[in-house]
Amino acid sequence: MSGKMLIIYLVCEPETPELARASVEAGADLIELGFPFSDPLADGPVIQRASERALARGMRTAQCLDCLAETHSLLGDTPIVPMTYAALLEAYGWDRFAADAEARGATSLIVSDVPAGQRPELRRVHLVAPTSTEERIRLAASTTDGWLYLVTVTGTTGAREQLSSSLDGLVERTRPLADGTPLYAGFGIATPEQAAAVAALTDGVVVGSRAVQVAEEGPGALGSYVASLRAALDAVSD
C-alpha cells in the first residue's frame, strides 16, 4: 500500500464485484459499497440515479449483502466498507445487519446519518464535516473504526469543478483532536488534480460520484480512471 489511501465508492449492482476488482487492480486500497436507499439525503444526483437503478433491478439489503460477499471473494484482503442509512438498518435489524455484513466480508461500516455517540455498540467509521463542533470531532475521532471520513462540503455528494475551501480549516481543526487517527476526505473529488490536492492535506481520498459515473462504461474505463487517481496520489507520496 502506498502512502496515500485511495478509496473508491461503488453502488451495489450485479456488475459491482467486477468493477471493484478492476478498481483494486488499478490501485484502489479500499472499496466503499453503497447500499441503495430510496431517500439518500447525503447523495447527489449521480449516486441517486445509480441507487434508483439498483433498486429497480431488485437490489435490496439481502441482494446487497450477496454483492458484498461476491466482491469479497474477488478482492481477498482488500478492505470493503458498506455505506448505508439508519432506516435500512432499522428495517433489517441493527445487530443482524452488522453480523451479516461482517460474515460476508465487510471490514467496517459507514452509516451516514447516525452521528458519533448514537448506537455506540455499532462499530463503524464516523464522518465529520465543516459544521462539526470541536466536541463532536473529538467524540467521532475517539470512537471511529480505524479512520475518520472528512466531508469536505456541506451538502450532498457529487463531482465539483473546484474543491471546497473549507477542507483546509477542517483538517487543521481535526488533526490535533484525532490523536493520530488517519483522515480520509471525500465529497466533490473527481479529477486526479483534485485528488492530489486533497491528499496533500490528508491521509487519503474517497472518490464516489465520478467513479460511479465512469463505472457505467465498464471495468476497463473504471480501471483507467482509478489508475489516473493512483498515479496522482503516488506523486504526492513521493
FIKOLZA-1660 file (N, C-alpha, C; in steps of 0.1 Angstrom, whole numbers, plus 5000, padded with zeros to 4 digits):
% residues 238
   i   px   py   pz ch aa at
   1 5008 4988 5000  A  M  N
   1 5000 5000 5000  A  M CA
   1 5009 5012 5000  A  M  C
   2 5005 5022 4992  A  S  N
   2 5013 5035 4991  A  S CA
   2 5010 5044 5003  A  S  C
   3 5016 5055 5003  A  G  N
   3 5014 5064 5015  A  G CA
   3 5001 5070 5016  A  G  C
   4 4994 5072 5005  A  K  N
   4 4981 5079 5005  A  K CA
   4 4970 5068 5001  A  K  C
   5 4960 5067 5009  A  M  N
   5 4949 5058 5007  A  M CA
   5 4940 5063 4996  A  M  C
   6 4936 5053 4987  A  L  N
   6 4926 5056 4977  A  L CA
   6 4914 5047 4979  A  L  C
   7 4903 5054 4981  A  I  N
   7 4890 5047 4984  A  I CA
   7 4881 5050 4973  A  I  C
   8 4875 5039 4967  A  I  N
   8 4866 5041 4956  A  I CA
   8 4852 5036 4960  A  I  C
   9 4842 5044 4958  A  Y  N
   9 4828 5041 4962  A  Y CA
   9 4821 5036 4950  A  Y  C
  10 4814 5025 4951  A  L  N
  10 4805 5019 4941  A  L CA
  10 4792 5016 4947  A  L  C
  11 4781 5017 4939  A  V  N
  11 4768 5013 4944  A  V CA
  11 4766 4998 4941  A  V  C
  12 4760 4991 4950  A  C  N
  12 4758 4976 4948  A  C CA
  12 4748 4973 4936  A  C  C
  13 4754 4967 4926  A  E  N
  13 4746 4962 4915  A  E CA
  13 4752 4949 4911  A  E  C
  14 4746 4942 4901  A  P  N
  14 4751 4929 4897  A  P CA
  14 4766 4930 4892  A  P  C
  15 4769 4941 4886  A  E  N
  15 4782 4942 4880  A  E CA
  15 4793 4947 4890  A  E  C
  16 4789 4951 4901  A  T  N
  16 4798 4957 4911  A  T CA
  16 4810 4949 4915  A  T  C
  17 4809 4936 4917  A  P  N
  17 4821 4929 4921  A  P CA
  17 4832 4930 4911  A  P  C
  18 4829 4929 4898  A  E  N
  18 4839 4930 4888  A  E CA
  18 4844 4944 4887  A  E  C
  19 4836 4954 4889  A  L  N
  19 4840 4968 4889  A  L CA
  19 4850 4970 4901  A  L  C
  20 4847 4965 4912  A  A  N
  20 4855 4966 4924  A  A CA
  20 4869 4959 4921  A  A  C
  21 4869 4948 4915  A  R  N
  21 4881 4941 4912  A  R CA
  21 4890 4950 4902  A  R  C
  22 4884 4956 4892  A  A  N
  22 4891 4964 4883  A  A CA
  22 4897 4976 4891  A  A  C
  23 4889 4981 4900  A  S  N
  23 4894 4993 4908  A  S CA
  23 4906 4989 4916  A  S  C
  24 4906 4978 4923  A  V  N
  24 4917 4973 4931  A  V CA
  24 4929 4970 4923  A  V  C
  25 4927 4964 4912  A  E  N
  25 4938 4961 4903  A  E CA
  25 4945 4973 4898  A  E  C
  26 4937 4984 4897  A  A  N
  26 4943 4997 4892  A  A CA
  26 4949 5005 4903  A  A  C
  27 4947 5001 4916  A  G  N
  27 4954 5008 4926  A  G CA
  27 4945 5013 4938  A  G  C
  28 4932 5009 4938  A  A  N
  28 4924 5013 4950  A  A CA
  28 4928 5005 4962  A  A  C
  29 4928 5011 4973  A  D  N
  29 4932 5005 4986  A  D CA
  29 4920 4999 4994  A  D  C
  30 4908 5005 4991  A  L  N
  30 4896 5002 4999  A  L CA
  30 4884 5004 4990  A  L  C
  31 4874 4995 4991  A  I  N
  31 4862 4997 4984  A  I CA
  31 4851 5000 4993  A  I  C
  32 4844 5011 4991  A  E  N
  32 4832 5015 4998  A  E CA
  32 4820 5011 4990  A  E  C
  33 4811 5002 4995  A  L  N
  33 4800 4997 4988  A  L CA
  33 4787 5004 4993  A  L  C
  34 4781 5012 4984  A  G  N
  34 4768 5019 4987  A  G CA
  34 4757 5009 4986  A  G  C
  35 4749 5008 4997  A  F  N
  35 4737 5000 4997  A  F CA
  35 4726 5010 4993  A  F  C
  36 4719 5008 4982  A  P  N
  36 4709 5017 4977  A  P CA
  36 4698 5019 4986  A  P  C
  37 4694 5032 4987  A  F  N
  37 4683 5036 4996  A  F CA
  37 4674 5046 4989  A  F  C
  38 4661 5045 4992  A  S  N
  38 4652 5053 4984  A  S CA
  38 4652 5068 4987  A  S  C
  39 4657 5072 4999  A  D  N
  39 4658 5086 5003  A  D CA
  39 4672 5090 5008  A  D  C
  40 4682 5089 4999  A  P  N
  40 4696 5091 5003  A  P CA
  40 4699 5106 5005  A  P  C
  41 4698 5111 5017  A  L  N
  41 4699 5125 5020  A  L CA
  41 4713 5131 5016  A  L  C
  42 4723 5123 5017  A  A  N
  42 4737 5128 5015  A  A CA
  42 4742 5126 5001  A  A  C
  43 4734 5119 4993  A  D  N
  43 4739 5116 4979  A  D CA
  43 4734 5126 4969  A  D  C
  44 4743 5129 4960  A  G  N
  44 4740 5138 4949  A  G CA
  44 4733 5131 4938  A  G  C
  45 4731 5138 4926  A  P  N
  45 4723 5132 4915  A  P CA
  45 4729 5119 4909  A  P  C
  46 4742 5118 4908  A  V  N
  46 4748 5107 4901  A  V CA
  46 4745 5094 4910  A  V  C
  47 4748 5095 4923  A  I  N
  47 4746 5083 4931  A  I CA
  47 4731 5081 4934  A  I  C
  48 4723 5091 4934  A  Q  N
  48 4709 5089 4935  A  Q CA
  48 4704 5081 4923  A  Q  C
  49 4708 5085 4911  A  R  N
  49 4704 5077 4899  A  R CA
  49 4708 5063 4899  A  R  C
  50 4721 5061 4903  A  A  N
  50 4726 5047 4904  A  A CA
  50 4718 5039 4915  A  A  C
  51 4715 5045 4926  A  S  N
  51 4707 5039 4936  A  S CA
  51 4693 5035 4931  A  S  C
  52 4687 5044 4924  A  E  N
  52 4673 5042 4918  A  E CA
  52 4674 5030 4908  A  E  C
  53 4684 5030 4900  A  R  N
  53 4686 5019 4890  A  R CA
  53 4688 5006 4898  A  R  C
  54 4696 5006 4908  A  A  N
  54 4699 4994 4916  A  A CA
  54 4686 4989 4922  A  A  C
  55 4678 4998 4928  A  L  N
  55 4666 4993 4934  A  L CA
  55 4656 4988 4924  A  L  C
  56 4656 4994 4912  A  A  N
  56 4647 4989 4901  A  A CA
  56 4651 4975 4896  A  A  C
  57 4664 4972 4899  A  R  N
  57 4669 4959 4894  A  R CA
  57 4668 4949 4906  A  R  C
  58 4662 4953 4917  A  G  N
  58 4659 4943 4928  A  G CA
  58 4670 4942 4938  A  G  C
  59 4679 4953 4939  A  M  N
  59 4690 4952 4948  A  M CA
  59 4685 4957 4962  A  M  C
  60 4679 4948 4970  A  R  N
  60 4675 4951 4983  A  R CA
  60 4686 4947 4993  A  R  C
  61 4684 4948 5006  A  T  N
  61 4695 4945 5015  A  T CA
  61 4701 4931 5014  A  T  C
  62 4693 4921 5012  A  A  N
  62 4698 4908 5011  A  A CA
  62 4707 4906 4998  A  A  C
  63 4702 4912 4987  A  Q  N
  63 4710 4911 4975  A  Q CA
  63 4723 4919 4976  A  Q  C
  64 4722 4930 4983  A  C  N
  64 4735 4938 4985  A  C CA
  64 4745 4931 4994  A  C  C
  65 4740 4924 5003  A  L  N
  65 4749 4915 5012  A  L CA
  65 4755 4904 5003  A  L  C
  66 4747 4899 4994  A  D  N
  66 4753 4889 4984  A  D CA
  66 4763 4895 4976  A  D  C
  67 4761 4908 4971  A  C  N
  67 4771 4915 4963  A  C CA
  67 4783 4917 4971  A  C  C
  68 4782 4921 4984  A  L  N
  68 4793 4922 4993  A  L CA
  68 4801 4909 4994  A  L  C
  69 4795 4898 4995  A  A  N
  69 4802 4885 4996  A  A CA
  69 4809 4882 4984  A  A  C
  70 4803 4884 4972  A  E  N
  70 4809 4882 4959  A  E CA
  70 4821 4891 4957  A  E  C
  71 4820 4903 4961  A  T  N
  71 4831 4913 4960  A  T CA
  71 4842 4908 4969  A  T  C
  72 4839 4904 4981  A  H  N
  72 4850 4900 4990  A  H CA
  72 4857 4888 4984  A  H  C
  73 4850 4879 4978  A  S  N
  73 4856 4867 4972  A  S CA
  73 4866 4870 4961  A  S  C
  74 4863 4881 4954  A  L  N
  74 4872 4886 4943  A  L CA
  74 4884 4894 4949  A  L  C
  75 4882 4901 4960  A  L  N
  75 4892 4911 4964  A  L CA
  75 4902 4905 4975  A  L  C
  76 4899 4894 4981  A  G  N
  76 4907 4889 4991  A  G CA
  76 4908 4898 5003  A  G  C
  77 4920 4903 5006  A  D  N
  77 4923 4910 5018  A  D CA
  77 4919 4925 5017  A  D  C
  78 4916 4930 5005  A  T  N
  78 4913 4944 5004  A  T CA
  78 4901 4948 5012  A  T  C
  79 4902 4958 5021  A  P  N
  79 4890 4962 5029  A  P CA
  79 4878 4966 5021  A  P  C
  80 4866 4962 5026  A  I  N
  80 4854 4966 5020  A  I CA
  80 4845 4972 5031  A  I  C
  81 4840 4984 5029  A  V  N
  81 4831 4990 5039  A  V CA
  81 4818 4994 5033  A  V  C
  82 4807 4987 5036  A  P  N
  82 4794 4991 5032  A  P CA
  82 4790 5005 5038  A  P  C
  83 4784 5013 5029  A  M  N
  83 4778 5026 5034  A  M CA
  83 4763 5025 5032  A  M  C
  84 4756 5029 5043  A  T  N
  84 4742 5028 5043  A  T CA
  84 4735 5038 5052  A  T  C
  85 4722 5037 5054  A  Y  N
  85 4715 5047 5062  A  Y CA
  85 4707 5040 5073  A  Y  C
  86 4704 5047 5083  A  A  N
  86 4698 5042 5095  A  A CA
  86 4685 5034 5092  A  A  C
  87 4677 5040 5083  A  A  N
  87 4664 5034 5081  A  A CA
  87 4665 5019 5075  A  A  C
  88 4675 5017 5067  A  L  N
  88 4678 5004 5062  A  L CA
  88 4682 4994 5073  A  L  C
  89 4690 4999 5082  A  L  N
  89 4694 4990 5093  A  L CA
  89 4683 4988 5103  A  L  C
  90 4674 4998 5105  A  E  N
  90 4663 4997 5113  A  E CA
  90 4653 4986 5108  A  E  C
  91 4651 4986 5095  A  A  N
  91 4642 4976 5089  A  A CA
  91 4648 4962 5089  A  A  C
  92 4661 4961 5088  A  Y  N
  92 4668 4948 5087  A  Y CA
  92 4671 4942 5101  A  Y  C
  93 4674 4952 5110  A  G  N
  93 4678 4948 5123  A  G CA
  93 4693 4952 5125  A  G  C
  94 4696 4961 5135  A  W  N
  94 4709 4966 5136  A  W CA
  94 4720 4956 5138  A  W  C
  95 4717 4947 5148  A  D  N
  95 4727 4937 5152  A  D CA
  95 4728 4927 5141  A  D  C
  96 4717 4923 5135  A  R  N
  96 4716 4913 5124  A  R CA
  96 4724 4918 5112  A  R  C
  97 4723 4931 5109  A  F  N
  97 4730 4937 5097  A  F CA
  97 4745 4937 5100  A  F  C
  98 4749 4941 5112  A  A  N
  98 4763 4942 5115  A  A CA
  98 4769 4928 5114  A  A  C
  99 4762 4918 5119  A  A  N
  99 4767 4904 5119  A  A CA
  99 4768 4898 5105  A  A  C
 100 4757 4901 5097  A  D  N
 100 4756 4895 5084  A  D CA
 100 4767 4902 5075  A  D  C
 101 4769 4915 5076  A  A  N
 101 4778 4922 5068  A  A CA
 101 4793 4917 5071  A  A  C
 102 4796 4915 5084  A  E  N
 102 4809 4910 5088  A  E CA
 102 4811 4896 5082  A  E  C
 103 4801 4888 5083  A  A  N
 103 4802 4874 5078  A  A CA
 103 4804 4874 5063  A  A  C
 104 4800 4884 5056  A  R  N
 104 4802 4884 5042  A  R CA
 104 4814 4892 5037  A  R  C
 105 4822 4897 5047  A  G  N
 105 4835 4902 5043  A  G CA
 105 4836 4917 5046  A  G  C
 106 4826 4924 5052  A  A  N
 106 4828 4938 5055  A  A CA
 106 4838 4939 5066  A  A  C
 107 4847 4949 5064  A  T  N
 107 4857 4952 5075  A  T CA
 107 4853 4963 5084  A  T  C
 108 4843 4970 5080  A  S  N
 108 4837 4980 5089  A  S CA
 108 4823 4985 5083  A  S  C
 109 4818 4995 5088  A  L  N
 109 4805 5001 5082  A  L CA
 109 4806 5016 5082  A  L  C
 110 4798 5022 5073  A  I  N
 110 4795 5037 5074  A  I CA
 110 4780 5038 5074  A  I  C
 111 4775 5045 5084  A  V  N
 111 4761 5048 5085  A  V CA
 111 4760 5063 5085  A  V  C
 112 4757 5069 5074  A  S  N
 112 4760 5083 5072  A  S CA
 112 4751 5092 5080  A  S  C
 113 4739 5087 5085  A  D  N
 113 4730 5096 5092  A  D CA
 113 4729 5092 5107  A  D  C
 114 4738 5084 5112  A  V  N
 114 4739 5081 5126  A  V CA
 114 4752 5087 5132  A  V  C
 115 4751 5099 5139  A  P  N
 115 4763 5106 5144  A  P CA
 115 4770 5098 5155  A  P  C
 116 4782 5101 5157  A  A  N
 116 4790 5096 5168  A  A CA
 116 4783 5098 5181  A  A  C
 117 4783 5088 5189  A  G  N
 117 4776 5090 5202  A  G CA
 117 4763 5082 5202  A  G  C
 118 4756 5081 5190  A  Q  N
 118 4744 5072 5189  A  Q CA
 118 4748 5058 5185  A  Q  C
 119 4741 5049 5189  A  R  N
 119 4744 5035 5186  A  R CA
 119 4759 5031 5188  A  R  C
 120 4764 5034 5200  A  P  N
 120 4778 5032 5203  A  P CA
 120 4782 5017 5201  A  P  C
 121 4773 5008 5202  A  E  N
 121 4776 4994 5201  A  E CA
 121 4779 4990 5186  A  E  C
 122 4776 4998 5177  A  L  N
 122 4778 4995 5163  A  L CA
 122 4792 5001 5158  A  L  C
 123 4801 4991 5156  A  R  N
 123 4814 4995 5151  A  R CA
 123 4814 5001 5137  A  R  C
 124 4819 5013 5136  A  R  N
 124 4817 5019 5123  A  R CA
 124 4827 5031 5121  A  R  C
 125 4828 5036 5109  A  V  N
 125 4836 5048 5106  A  V CA
 125 4827 5060 5107  A  V  C
 126 4832 5070 5114  A  H  N
 126 4825 5082 5116  A  H CA
 126 4828 5093 5106  A  H  C
 127 4819 5102 5104  A  L  N
 127 4820 5113 5095  A  L CA
 127 4821 5126 5103  A  L  C
 128 4830 5135 5099  A  V  N
 128 4829 5149 5104  A  V CA
 128 4829 5158 5092  A  V  C
 129 4823 5170 5095  A  A  N
 129 4820 5179 5084  A  A CA
 129 4825 5193 5089  A  A  C
 130 4826 5203 5079  A  P  N
 130 4830 5216 5083  A  P CA
 130 4821 5222 5094  A  P  C
 131 4809 5217 5095  A  T  N
 131 4800 5223 5106  A  T CA
 131 4801 5216 5119  A  T  C
 132 4810 5205 5120  A  S  N
 132 4811 5198 5132  A  S CA
 132 4818 5206 5143  A  S  C
 133 4813 5205 5155  A  T  N
 133 4820 5212 5166  A  T CA
 133 4832 5205 5171  A  T  C
 134 4840 5212 5179  A  E  N
 134 4852 5205 5184  A  E CA
 134 4849 5193 5192  A  E  C
 135 4838 5194 5200  A  E  N
 135 4834 5183 5209  A  E CA
 135 4830 5171 5200  A  E  C
 136 4822 5174 5189  A  R  N
 136 4818 5163 5180  A  R CA
 136 4829 5157 5173  A  R  C
 137 4839 5165 5169  A  I  N
 137 4851 5159 5162  A  I CA
 137 4859 5150 5172  A  I  C
 138 4860 5155 5184  A  R  N
 138 4868 5147 5194  A  R CA
 138 4860 5133 5197  A  R  C
 139 4847 5134 5198  A  L  N
 139 4840 5122 5201  A  L CA
 139 4841 5112 5189  A  L  C
 140 4839 5118 5177  A  A  N
 140 4840 5109 5165  A  A CA
 140 4854 5103 5164  A  A  C
 141 4864 5111 5166  A  A  N
 141 4878 5105 5165  A  A CA
 141 4881 5094 5175  A  A  C
 142 4875 5096 5187  A  S  N
 142 4878 5086 5198  A  S CA
 142 4870 5073 5196  A  S  C
 143 4860 5073 5188  A  T  N
 143 4851 5061 5187  A  T CA
 143 4850 5056 5173  A  T  C
 144 4857 5062 5163  A  T  N
 144 4856 5058 5150  A  T CA
 144 4864 5045 5148  A  T  C
 145 4861 5037 5137  A  D  N
 145 4867 5024 5135  A  D CA
 145 4878 5026 5125  A  D  C
 146 4890 5030 5130  A  G  N
 146 4902 5030 5121  A  G CA
 146 4906 5043 5114  A  G  C
 147 4896 5050 5109  A  W  N
 147 4898 5063 5103  A  W CA
 147 4886 5072 5104  A  W  C
 148 4889 5084 5101  A  L  N
 148 4878 5094 5101  A  L CA
 148 4875 5099 5086  A  L  C
 149 4862 5099 5083  A  Y  N
 149 4858 5104 5070  A  Y CA
 149 4855 5119 5071  A  Y  C
 150 4863 5127 5064  A  L  N
 150 4861 5141 5064  A  L CA
 150 4852 5145 5052  A  L  C
 151 4841 5150 5055  A  V  N
 151 4832 5155 5045  A  V CA
 151 4836 5169 5041  A  V  C
 152 4841 5171 5029  A  T  N
 152 4847 5183 5025  A  T CA
 152 4837 5195 5022  A  T  C
 153 4825 5191 5021  A  V  N
 153 4815 5201 5018  A  V CA
 153 4802 5199 5027  A  V  C
 154 4795 5210 5028  A  T  N
 154 4782 5209 5035  A  T CA
 154 4771 5207 5024  A  T  C
 155 4765 5196 5024  A  G  N
 155 4756 5193 5013  A  G CA
 155 4757 5179 5008  A  G  C
 156 4753 5176 4996  A  T  N
 156 4753 5163 4990  A  T CA
 156 4766 5160 4983  A  T  C
 157 4768 5147 4980  A  T  N
 157 4780 5143 4972  A  T CA
 157 4778 5147 4958  A  T  C
 158 4789 5146 4951  A  G  N
 158 4789 5150 4936  A  G CA
 158 4802 5156 4932  A  G  C
 159 4806 5153 4920  A  A  N
 159 4818 5159 4914  A  A CA
 159 4816 5174 4913  A  A  C
 160 4827 5181 4916  A  R  N
 160 4826 5196 4915  A  R CA
 160 4839 5201 4908  A  R  C
 161 4837 5213 4901  A  E  N
 161 4848 5218 4894  A  E CA
 161 4859 5223 4903  A  E  C
 162 4855 5228 4915  A  Q  N
 162 4865 5233 4924  A  Q CA
 162 4864 5226 4938  A  Q  C
 163 4875 5224 4944  A  L  N
 163 4875 5218 4958  A  L CA
 163 4869 5228 4968  A  L  C
 164 4863 5223 4978  A  S  N
 164 4858 5231 4989  A  S CA
 164 4869 5239 4996  A  S  C
 165 4867 5251 4998  A  S  N
 165 4877 5259 5005  A  S CA
 165 4877 5256 5020  A  S  C
 166 4867 5249 5025  A  S  N
 166 4866 5246 5039  A  S CA
 166 4875 5234 5044  A  S  C
 167 4881 5227 5034  A  L  N
 167 4888 5215 5038  A  L CA
 167 4900 5218 5046  A  L  C
 168 4908 5229 5042  A  D  N
 168 4920 5232 5050  A  D CA
 168 4916 5235 5065  A  D  C
 169 4906 5242 5067  A  G  N
 169 4902 5245 5081  A  G CA
 169 4897 5233 5088  A  G  C
 170 4890 5224 5081  A  L  N
 170 4885 5212 5088  A  L CA
 170 4897 5203 5092  A  L  C
 171 4907 5201 5083  A  V  N
 171 4919 5193 5086  A  V CA
 171 4926 5200 5098  A  V  C
 172 4928 5213 5097  A  E  N
 172 4935 5220 5108  A  E CA
 172 4929 5218 5121  A  E  C
 173 4915 5218 5121  A  R  N
 173 4908 5216 5134  A  R CA
 173 4908 5202 5139  A  R  C
 174 4908 5192 5129  A  T  N
 174 4906 5178 5132  A  T CA
 174 4919 5172 5137  A  T  C
 175 4930 5175 5130  A  R  N
 175 4943 5168 5133  A  R CA
 175 4946 5168 5148  A  R  C
 176 4946 5179 5155  A  P  N
 176 4950 5178 5169  A  P CA
 176 4940 5171 5178  A  P  C
 177 4928 5169 5173  A  L  N
 177 4918 5162 5181  A  L CA
 177 4917 5147 5178  A  L  C
 178 4924 5143 5167  A  A  N
 178 4922 5130 5161  A  A CA
 178 4932 5120 5168  A  A  C
 179 4942 5125 5174  A  D  N
 179 4952 5116 5181  A  D CA
 179 4958 5105 5172  A  D  C
 180 4962 5110 5160  A  G  N
 180 4969 5101 5151  A  G CA
 180 4959 5093 5142  A  G  C
 181 4946 5094 5144  A  T  N
 181 4937 5086 5135  A  T CA
 181 4938 5092 5121  A  T  C
 182 4939 5083 5111  A  P  N
 182 4940 5087 5097  A  P CA
 182 4928 5095 5093  A  P  C
 183 4930 5105 5085  A  L  N
 183 4919 5114 5079  A  L CA
 183 4918 5111 5064  A  L  C
 184 4907 5106 5060  A  Y  N
 184 4904 5105 5046  A  Y CA
 184 4893 5114 5042  A  Y  C
 185 4894 5121 5031  A  A  N
 185 4884 5131 5027  A  A CA
 185 4877 5127 5015  A  A  C
 186 4864 5130 5015  A  G  N
 186 4856 5127 5003  A  G CA
 186 4845 5138 5001  A  G  C
 187 4837 5136 4991  A  F  N
 187 4826 5145 4986  A  F CA
 187 4833 5156 4977  A  F  C
 188 4829 5155 4964  A  G  N
 188 4834 5165 4955  A  G CA
 188 4847 5163 4948  A  G  C
 189 4853 5152 4950  A  I  N
 189 4866 5149 4944  A  I CA
 189 4864 5141 4931  A  I  C
 190 4869 5146 4920  A  A  N
 190 4866 5140 4907  A  A CA
 190 4878 5138 4899  A  A  C
 191 4887 5147 4898  A  T  N
 191 4899 5146 4889  A  T CA
 191 4912 5142 4897  A  T  C
 192 4922 5137 4889  A  P  N
 192 4934 5134 4896  A  P CA
 192 4940 5146 4903  A  P  C
 193 4939 5158 4897  A  E  N
 193 4944 5170 4903  A  E CA
 193 4938 5173 4916  A  E  C
 194 4924 5172 4916  A  Q  N
 194 4917 5174 4929  A  Q CA
 194 4921 5164 4939  A  Q  C
 195 4923 5151 4935  A  A  N
 195 4927 5141 4944  A  A CA
 195 4940 5144 4950  A  A  C
 196 4950 5148 4942  A  A  N
 196 4963 5152 4947  A  A CA
 196 4963 5163 4957  A  A  C
 197 4955 5173 4954  A  A  N
 197 4954 5185 4963  A  A CA
 197 4948 5181 4976  A  A  C
 198 4938 5172 4976  A  V  N
 198 4932 5168 4989  A  V CA
 198 4942 5159 4997  A  V  C
 199 4949 5150 4989  A  A  N
 199 4959 5141 4996  A  A CA
 199 4971 5148 5002  A  A  C
 200 4974 5160 4996  A  A  N
 200 4984 5168 5002  A  A CA
 200 4981 5173 5016  A  A  C
 201 4968 5174 5019  A  L  N
 201 4963 5178 5032  A  L CA
 201 4960 5167 5042  A  L  C
 202 4956 5155 5036  A  T  N
 202 4950 5144 5043  A  T CA
 202 4958 5131 5041  A  T  C
 203 4953 5120 5047  A  D  N
 203 4960 5107 5045  A  D CA
 203 4954 5099 5034  A  D  C
 204 4944 5104 5028  A  G  N
 204 4938 5097 5017  A  G CA
 204 4925 5103 5012  A  G  C
 205 4920 5098 5000  A  V  N
 205 4908 5104 4994  A  V CA
 205 4898 5093 4991  A  V  C
 206 4885 5098 4992  A  V  N
 206 4874 5089 4988  A  V CA
 206 4868 5095 4975  A  V  C
 207 4867 5087 4965  A  V  N
 207 4861 5092 4952  A  V CA
 207 4848 5084 4950  A  V  C
 208 4837 5091 4949  A  G  N
 208 4824 5085 4947  A  G CA
 208 4817 5087 4934  A  G  C
 209 4811 5099 4933  A  S  N
 209 4802 5102 4922  A  S CA
 209 4809 5100 4908  A  S  C
 210 4821 5105 4907  A  R  N
 210 4828 5104 4894  A  R CA
 210 4831 5089 4891  A  R  C
 211 4835 5081 4902  A  A  N
 211 4837 5067 4900  A  A CA
 211 4825 5060 4895  A  A  C
 212 4814 5063 4902  A  V  N
 212 4801 5057 4898  A  V CA
 212 4797 5060 4884  A  V  C
 213 4800 5072 4880  A  Q  N
 213 4797 5077 4866  A  Q CA
 213 4806 5069 4856  A  Q  C
 214 4819 5068 4859  A  V  N
 214 4828 5061 4849  A  V CA
 214 4825 5046 4849  A  V  C
 215 4820 5041 4861  A  A  N
 215 4817 5027 4862  A  A CA
 215 4807 5022 4852  A  A  C
 216 4798 5032 4848  A  E  N
 216 4788 5028 4838  A  E CA
 216 4793 5025 4824  A  E  C
 217 4806 5028 4822  A  E  N
 217 4813 5025 4810  A  E CA
 217 4820 5012 4810  A  E  C
 218 4820 5005 4822  A  G  N
 218 4825 4992 4824  A  G CA
 218 4839 4992 4831  A  G  C
 219 4843 4979 4834  A  P  N
 219 4855 4978 4842  A  P CA
 219 4868 4984 4836  A  P  C
 220 4869 4983 4823  A  G  N
 220 4881 4989 4817  A  G CA
 220 4882 5004 4818  A  G  C
 221 4871 5011 4816  A  A  N
 221 4871 5025 4818  A  A CA
 221 4873 5029 4833  A  A  C
 222 4867 5022 4842  A  L  N
 222 4869 5025 4856  A  L CA
 222 4883 5022 4860  A  L  C
 223 4889 5011 4855  A  G  N
 223 4903 5008 4859  A  G CA
 223 4913 5019 4854  A  G  C
 224 4910 5024 4842  A  S  N
 224 4919 5035 4837  A  S CA
 224 4917 5048 4845  A  S  C
 225 4905 5051 4849  A  Y  N
 225 4903 5063 4858  A  Y CA
 225 4909 5061 4871  A  Y  C
 226 4907 5049 4878  A  V  N
 226 4913 5047 4891  A  V CA
 226 4929 5048 4890  A  V  C
 227 4934 5043 4879  A  A  N
 227 4949 5043 4877  A  A CA
 227 4954 5058 4877  A  A  C
 228 4946 5066 4870  A  S  N
 228 4950 5080 4870  A  S CA
 228 4950 5087 4884  A  S  C
 229 4940 5083 4892  A  L  N
 229 4939 5088 4906  A  L CA
 229 4951 5082 4914  A  L  C
 230 4954 5069 4912  A  R  N
 230 4965 5063 4919  A  R CA
 230 4978 5070 4916  A  R  C
 231 4981 5073 4903  A  A  N
 231 4993 5080 4899  A  A CA
 231 4994 5094 4906  A  A  C
 232 4983 5101 4906  A  A  N
 232 4983 5114 4913  A  A CA
 232 4986 5113 4927  A  A  C
 233 4981 5103 4934  A  L  N
 233 4983 5102 4949  A  L CA
 233 4998 5097 4951  A  L  C
 234 5003 5089 4942  A  D  N
 234 5016 5084 4944  A  D CA
 234 5026 5096 4942  A  D  C
 235 5023 5105 4933  A  A  N
 235 5032 5116 4931  A  A CA
 235 5032 5125 4944  A  A  C
 236 5021 5126 4951  A  V  N
 236 5021 5133 4964  A  V CA
 236 5029 5126 4974  A  V  C
 237 5028 5113 4974  A  S  N
 237 5035 5105 4985  A  S CA
 237 5051 5105 4983  A  S  C
 238 5055 5107 4970  A  D  N
 238 5069 5106 4967  A  D CA
 238 5077 5118 4974  A  D  C
% end
